[in-house]
Amino acid sequence: MEAGLSFSAADLAQTRFAVSPMWEVVTSYRIVAHQPDSAPHGRWAAQVRPRLVRAGLDRGWLAALIPGNGYLADFLNPTPAGPFPTLDAELDAMRRAPAADVRDDLDTLERKGVDRSRLRLLHEDPEAVLPKVADEIETYWELALAPYWARIQKVLEADVFHRARQVAEHGSARVLSELHETVRWDDGTLRLVRRHCALTRDQAGSGLLLIPSVFAWPRVLTRSVHPDPPQLAYPARGFGSVWEPRTTRATDAVAAVLGRSRALLLTELDTPASTTQLAAHCGLSAAGVSQHLIALRDAGLVTAHRSGRSVLYARTAVADQLLHP
């Protein structure tokens, strides 16, 4: 089945890109909850899923709201106000979702086969329950995405900048046709050749919001809520390489500046890890690792993320650049 989104000159003028943390939340949760072994995200899911189970996030609000396939509640993906919104900004917008809109989304989920009883409280009092949903999303973010966000964000922003350059060089029509194999531009209309991607102008407002995603593959996902601009989330260029182990050619040069132990820790943090794990892998004492990590964090080279009783450390984009110039 093919759906078409017609464009006027004004619609093309209002077409823009945005990186959306909330789109990454809903698409990544769908993978880790329902498709944990699927390539190319299996390595990430294997690391993250035990943390989510320990935190009870495999049976909370997200588990009730995000089915294994099909419709995603529109209130989970409010329209980003700018090109690079923060998670906090998007959660604030979600908390303010009109109660009637939330109930409509939940009714749609029920029609699609989702168990209504798990969402009864949210349906009865959205204003009271949405803050609890937001709190759970913040916990999920800290466990599943924040330790990896530097590399995810790098891929998403690179996609936006690449396509913006393509628009300047070749025009919007070519860029729209290259988003995904199921998307094509045809005489003033953006056509989507998948039943689950229905997107028409009478369902949404003017313009178009294009959102690259690491976790959307293998499909494109849409949101159509009038009067907001329609949203189309598509697989970002290079999404498949996000979780590949990275070798470094610059360890010796970094060690000359930071010291051998700190350079070794940065290399080990290709995957987020705790102090105990790093001590075991690097042959250093836990106290020594902790001291080095504090120095690296103060220098902006690592970040710390709470995971139950442990703290996971992750490299920042600055550290990645040092190790992979």
FENCORVEN-V893813 format. One record per residue. RES is the residue in one letter. SS is DSSP state (2 for helix, 1 for strand, 0 for the rest). D_LAST is the distance of its C-alpha to the last C-alpha in Angstrom with 2 decimals. Layout:
RES_SS_D_LAST / RES_SS_D_LAST
//
This chain:
M_0_45.72 / E_0_44.11 / A_1_43.66 / G_1_43.09 / L_1_41.74 / S_1_43.36 / F_0_41.76 / S_0_43.43 / A_2_41.85 / A_2_41.55 / D_2_39.78 / L_2_37.14 / A_2_36.75 / Q_0_36.17 / T_1_33.62 / R_1_30.32 / F_1_27.24 / A_0_26.49 / V_1_24.25 / S_0_26.86 / P_2_26.42 / M_2_30.02 / W_2_29.50 / E_2_26.81 / V_2_29.37 / V_2_32.20 / T_2_30.40 / S_2_28.55 / Y_2_31.82 / R_2_33.63 / I_2_31.31 / V_2_31.36 / A_2_35.11 / H_2_36.32 / Q_0_33.82 / P_0_31.86 / D_0_31.53 / S_0_30.42 / A_0_27.29 / P_0_24.48 / H_0_24.95 / G_2_26.98 / R_2_24.40 / W_2_23.91 / A_2_27.70 / A_2_28.58 / Q_2_26.70 / V_2_28.06 / R_2_31.61 / P_2_33.10 / R_2_32.00 / L_2_33.69 / V_2_36.82 / R_2_37.13 / A_2_36.91 / G_0_39.46 / L_0_37.28 / D_0_38.45 / R_0_41.88 / G_0_41.40 / W_2_41.30 / L_2_38.20 / A_2_39.84 / A_2_42.89 / L_2_41.18 / I_0_38.62 / P_0_40.36 / G_0_38.79 / N_0_39.05 / G_0_40.60 / Y_0_41.13 / L_0_38.94 / A_0_40.74 / D_2_39.93 / F_2_40.14 / L_2_36.98 / N_0_34.96 / P_0_36.20 / T_0_35.08 / P_0_31.91 / A_0_32.91 / G_0_29.63 / P_0_26.37 / F_1_24.54 / P_0_27.37 / T_0_27.05 / L_2_28.70 / D_2_31.34 / A_2_32.30 / E_2_32.73 / L_2_34.73 / D_2_36.93 / A_2_37.70 / M_2_38.47 / R_2_40.83 / R_0_42.71 / A_0_43.26 / P_0_46.97 / A_2_49.02 / A_2_50.58 / D_2_47.22 / V_2_46.17 / R_2_49.49 / D_2_49.20 / D_2_45.83 / L_2_47.35 / D_2_50.36 / T_2_48.13 / L_2_46.39 / E_2_49.87 / R_2_50.94 / K_0_47.92 / G_0_49.12 / V_0_47.29 / D_0_49.56 / R_2_50.95 / S_2_52.22 / R_2_48.75 / L_2_48.19 / R_2_51.72 / L_2_50.91 / L_2_48.15 / H_2_50.60 / E_2_53.36 / D_0_51.46 / P_2_48.02 / E_2_47.89 / A_2_48.34 / V_2_46.10 / L_2_43.06 / P_2_41.86 / K_2_42.03 / V_2_39.97 / A_2_37.37 / D_2_37.40 / E_2_36.79 / I_2_33.88 / E_2_32.29 / T_2_32.79 / Y_2_31.33 / W_2_28.24 / E_2_27.73 / L_2_28.21 / A_2_26.65 / L_2_24.01 / A_2_22.92 / P_2_21.00 / Y_2_18.97 / W_2_19.04 / A_2_15.50 / R_2_14.30 / I_2_17.61 / Q_2_17.44 / K_2_14.04 / V_2_15.73 / L_2_18.94 / E_2_17.76 / A_2_15.79 / D_2_19.13 / V_2_21.13 / F_2_19.26 / H_2_19.40 / R_2_23.10 / A_2_23.91 / R_2_22.69 / Q_2_24.78 / V_2_27.75 / A_2_27.52 / E_2_27.37 / H_2_29.69 / G_0_31.57 / S_2_31.99 / A_2_34.10 / R_2_31.45 / V_2_28.86 / L_2_31.54 / S_2_32.46 / E_0_28.95 / L_0_28.43 / H_0_30.02 / E_0_32.49 / T_0_35.29 / V_1_34.78 / R_1_36.17 / W_1_37.33 / D_1_40.93 / D_0_43.04 / G_0_42.13 / T_1_41.64 / L_1_38.63 / R_1_39.91 / L_1_38.84 / V_0_40.36 / R_0_40.38 / R_2_43.26 / H_2_41.14 / C_2_39.36 / A_0_42.46 / L_0_41.53 / T_0_44.13 / R_2_44.56 / D_2_47.74 / Q_2_45.92 / A_0_43.39 / G_1_42.94 / S_1_41.55 / G_1_38.05 / L_1_35.36 / L_1_32.46 / L_1_29.59 / I_1_27.45 / P_1_24.46 / S_1_24.48 / V_0_22.56 / F_0_25.95 / A_0_28.41 / W_0_28.10 / P_0_30.30 / R_0_32.27 / V_0_32.31 / L_1_34.05 / T_1_36.16 / R_1_37.92 / S_0_41.02 / V_0_42.82 / H_0_44.96 / P_0_44.46 / D_0_40.69 / P_1_38.59 / P_1_37.94 / Q_1_34.60 / L_1_32.82 / A_1_29.99 / Y_1_28.17 / P_1_25.41 / A_0_22.00 / R_0_19.95 / G_0_17.64 / F_2_19.67 / G_2_20.24 / S_2_16.72 / V_0_16.55 / W_0_18.19 / E_0_16.87 / P_0_15.78 / R_0_12.13 / T_0_11.53 / T_0_8.90 / R_0_8.35 / A_0_7.58 / T_2_10.80 / D_2_12.90 / A_2_11.03 / V_2_10.96 / A_2_14.53 / A_2_15.62 / V_2_15.16 / L_2_16.08 / G_0_18.28 / R_2_18.36 / S_2_19.96 / R_2_17.66 / A_2_14.52 / L_2_16.67 / L_2_17.64 / L_2_14.22 / T_2_13.61 / E_2_17.10 / L_0_16.54 / D_0_14.92 / T_0_18.52 / P_0_20.31 / A_1_22.84 / S_0_25.65 / T_2_26.28 / T_2_28.76 / Q_2_26.52 / L_2_23.73 / A_2_26.45 / A_2_27.81 / H_2_24.58 / C_2_23.34 / G_0_26.79 / L_0_26.84 / S_0_29.64 / A_2_29.50 / A_2_30.31 / G_2_27.50 / V_2_24.95 / S_2_26.45 / Q_2_26.19 / H_2_22.51 / L_2_21.79 / I_2_23.81 / A_2_21.81 / L_2_18.45 / R_2_20.13 / D_2_21.52 / A_0_18.13 / G_0_16.93 / L_0_14.59 / V_1_17.09 / T_1_19.99 / A_1_23.42 / H_1_25.54 / R_1_29.18 / S_1_30.27 / G_0_33.98 / R_0_34.60 / S_1_31.05 / V_1_27.87 / L_1_24.65 / Y_1_21.36 / A_1_18.13 / R_1_14.52 / T_0_13.80 / A_2_11.23 / V_2_10.16 / A_2_9.83 / D_2_7.95 / Q_2_5.18 / L_2_5.78 / L_2_6.11 / H_0_3.81 / P_0_0.00
//
